[in-house]
Amino acid sequence: MSILAFVEQRNGQIRSVSREALGEASRLAEKLGGPVVGVCPAASDPGLAALGDAGASRVLLARHEAFTHYDAAGYSRAVVAAVEAVKPAVLLFGASAIGKDLAPRVAARLGVGLATDCTALAVEGGKLIATRPVFAGKANLKVTFPKVPAIASLRPKVFAPASRNGNAATVELLAFTYDAQASRVKVTRIVASAGGKADLTESEIIVSGGRGLKGPEKTVSPKLYVAVGISGAIQHLAGMSSARCIVAINKDPDAPIFKVADYGLVGDLFEVVPALTRAVRELNEASG
């Protein structure tokens, strides 16, 4: 049974969430059997052959001149066409802004179920079991799928990308039809935000002063999360609890943040942070 993964590109650069989805697809393929296939809607090939190292045996390029930017109607048609061509048992998306918009569109077109923002996937009895947080992260829900393909979107930075030095993936043009002029929605332009804010879902190290995560729908999963002066309200804990390593700095030893922290420092942040900064600089200088 093949596994299909959506490959997201932005300005000709393949996004890390796609490599994570392909990596998880490779691990599932070891249990389900079958090849790992990617599908990438784009105006031109963004270097898809290199995804062989990420676990893909082949990648379907859905090429269209309208795909210089995200086109919801066109992308969904392309992915559905890939599903019809590959007939996968599982379809994976990264839970990026585009993935969160596209995955439900594809699921609705196919008439199958979707598990969103998953933090774990498993195979039991030859079927996919998805785990996703619910109730602001206070509980985890295990989801099964009565129809195929089972569709899941994966929380960024939770799933590790594959690390392979294999052959290049085979890139094939995907046959599909899409009339951008007849679409009810047209992208006229995309304007970057004036502040030039970084995409936290792509960050491996995050230092937070308490203003970054305002609700459980804003989630991050970096390798290192440093919570400075944050008590740990439930919506904040839901947004960052899947980080691989959490360091908490707070003068209140009973702050809820310490319950999820791997390392805790009790003290005034205005004293601890400067001392910690000096120590890190000294280590960097000593290591050259």
N, C-alpha and C positions, 0 to 999 in steps of 0.2 A: 504494500500500500504506500503510495507516494505521499509526500508532505510538501505543501506549497507555502511559501513565505512571501509576503509583500515586501518588495525592496523600495524603500523611500529614498529619493534623491532631492537635493535642493541646490540649485545653481550648479548642477553637474557634479556635486559631491554626494557620495553615498553616506547616509546618516548611520551613526553607530547603533541606533535601535534596530536597524535592519540586520546588521552583523550579529546582534544578540538573538534576533528571531531565527536567523539561519543556524546559529550555534545550537539553540534549543531544538530546532527541527532535526539537526544531525543526531542529537542524543535520543530523540523520540524515534528516529528511523532505525536506530540500533535495536529497539524493542518491537517496532511495528514492521520493520522490513521495508524495502522499497527506496527509491531515490529521493533526494531533496532537490526541489525545483524552486527557483525564484521567479517572480514576475515584477517587472519594473516599467511603469508608464513614464515615458520621457520623450523629449523632442529629439534627442540624440543619445548615443551610447555613452554613459558616464564611466566606462571602464568596468563593465560587468564581468568580464572574463576573470578578473582578479578575485571574484567572490568564490572561486574554487577553494581558496585558502580558508574561506569562512564556512565551508561545508556544502556549497551548492554543486551539484553535478552538472546542471544546466540552468540557464536563466532565459526567460522569455522577455524579449524587449517589445513592449507595446508602444511603438513609435507613432507620434502624432504631433503636428506642428502646434496644436493647441496646448501641448503639455510642457511648455516653457515654464508655466506656473501650475500650481495645483488646480485641477478642474474636476470637481466632485462627480459630475455626471459622466465625464469621459473616463476618469479613473475607475469608477465602479463598473462601467461597461467592459473595460479592459480586464479587470480582475475576474469578473464573471466569465469572460471568454476564456481566460486561463484555466479556471476551474472546469469548464466544459471540456477543454482540451486535455487536461492532466488527470481529471477525476480523482482528486486527492482525498485521503481519509481525514486530513487535518489541514486547516488554513490558519496561518499565524500572521498577526500584525504587531508592530510596535505600538504601544499606547502613547504615541506622540499626538500633537494637535491634529495632524492629518490622519493618523491611524484611528483616533477617536471619532473622527467624522466619517471616515471611509468604511470602517469595519461594519457598523450597523446598516449602512446602505447596501453593502454586498450581502449581508445576512438576510436582509429583507427581500432582495431580488431573488435569492436562492431559496427562501422559505425555510431557513434552518436557524438553529440557536446560536447565540453569541455570549461568551463569558468575557467580561471586560476587566482591564487592569489586573491581570492575573499575576500572582507572586510565586506560583509553583504549578508544574504540570507533571502528571504521572500516567502510566499505562497500567490498567488493571483488567485482566481478562480480554486483552486485545482492544480495549476501548480507552479513550482519553478521559482523564479526570483532571479538572482544573480547580485550583484553589484561588479564591479572591477575597480580599477583606471587605467586610460589611459593617454597618452601624458605626461609622467613623473609626474603623480599625479595631473595635472592641471584640470582634469575632471574625472567624474565617469561615467561608462557605465553600463546600466542595460541590462542583457542578458536573453532571454527566450530560451527554448529548444523545438524544434519541435518533437523530438523523445525521447523515454525513453530507458535506464535510463538517466536522466539528471546528468551529471558529473561535479563536481566542486572541485577545490583544494582551501584550505582555508589558508589565510596568518597566520603564527604562531603568537600566543599571542593576536590575535584580538578576537577570540571566546572563551568564558569561558567554562571550563570543567564542567560537571554536578557534583553536590554534593549530593550524595545519599547514604543511608545506607540500600540498598536493598539486595535482594537475590543474590547469586553468579550466574554468567552467565553460561549457559550450554555450554560446550565445545564439539564440534563434529569434527571428522575427515572429511576433504573434499576430495571427490574422484576426482582426476584429473590425467592426464598423462603428463609426461615431461621426455624426454631423454636428460639429461645434456651432455652426450658424443656426441650426434648428434648436439648439439647447435653450431651455427656459431661463437658464442662469448663465451669465457671461462675466468673466473676470476682465475688468477694464484696466486695472492697474493694482499693484501691490506697493504700499508705502511703508518703509521701515519706521519703527517707533523712534521718536526724537531722542529718547534717552539711550538708545543702543543697549538695552538690557540684555544680559547674558541669559541663555536658556538653561535654567537650573537643572532640568531633567537630563542634560548632557554633561553636567559637571561631575568630576570625580572627587573633588574636595570642596566642601561648603562650610563657611563660618557664618553662623546666623546670630543676629542680635535681637531676634524676636519679632521682626517685622516682615519676614519673608513668606510665611505660610499662614494664610488667613482662614483657610478652610480645608476640610478633608479631601476636597477635589483637587487640591494642589499638592502633589506628592513628589518626593525626591528619594533617590536610592543611591547616594554617592558611596565611594569607598570609605571616605572619612567625613563625618559630620561633627562640627564643633558647635555646641550650644552655649552661648555666652550670656549669662544673666537671664536665662529663660526658665520659668518655673515648671512649665510642661502642661499647659492646658490640653484637654483631650483632643481638640482639633489639630494642635501642633504635633502631638505624639502620633496621631494617625498619619500625618503628612511626612514624617521622617523616620518612623520606627523600623523601616526595612533597610536603613543604611547598614553597611557591613560593620562599621566601627563608629561608635558614638562616644564623644567626649563631652562631659557636662561641667560647666563652671557656674557655681551659684553659692551665695553666702548662706542660703537656707538648707541645712542638711536634710530636711524633710521634703524638699521639693520633689514633685512627681517625676521630674525629668531623670532623677537618679535611678528610678526603677527600670528604665530601659537603657541606661548608659553602660557602656563597657568599662569606661574609666570616669571617675568623678573627682572633681577638685572643689572642696568647700572653702570658700573665701571670697573676698571682695574682688570683683572682676577688674577694678581699676588698679589693683595690686597684682593679681594673678596674671592677667594678660600681658602687661609689660615684662614681667619676669619670664613668662613662657616664651615671649618673642625673643628676648635676649638669649635664652637657652637654645632656641632653634637656630638663631644666627650663628652662635658659637659652634654648634654641631656642623652646620654647613661649611663654616670656615675651616674647621678641623679636617673635614673630609675632602677639602679642596674644591 
